[in-house]
Amino acid sequence: MFKNSLLPEGKAAGVVTVILRIVIGFNFARFALSFLPWFEGSANGPGVADRLFNPHHTYGFRSDFIWLFFSTIAIFFAMIASVPSFKGSHRSRVNFYLSLAWVAAYVIYVLRCLFTGVLDFG
């Protein structure tokens, strides 16, 4: 028969939910740290994140920025996948709202990086 959700059901759904929520939690912790100049740095000087992730540049971007970018894409697709079972599943509603909150936070993070000079394209 036709399933209501694009996400797995049963125990697999529990594992996917736990992984999704851990990734979102990790990303929110990184987002919170971005507001601390000693961690994120500023246009005037580097922070702890620059010293931690600077050796791992990928095409000019720090590895933590790359992580946030690709994990946000995965979180966005998980959010879309939870829409079909939104009405019938409390787990899907929580996952959807957590994912939506993270996508909004990521947009704020990128805009903040652009306007504070932390992310500079030259």
SULNOR-V121155 format. One line per field, one symbol per residue. burial: b if it has 9 or more other C-alpha atoms within 8 Angstrom, else e. A space follows every 10 residues. Layout:
burial=???
//
This chain:
burial=eeeebeeeee eebbebbeeb bebbeebbee bebbebbebb bbeeebbbbb bebbeebeee ebbeebebee bbeebbebbe bbbbbbeeee ebbebbebbb ebbebbeebe eebbebbbee ee
//
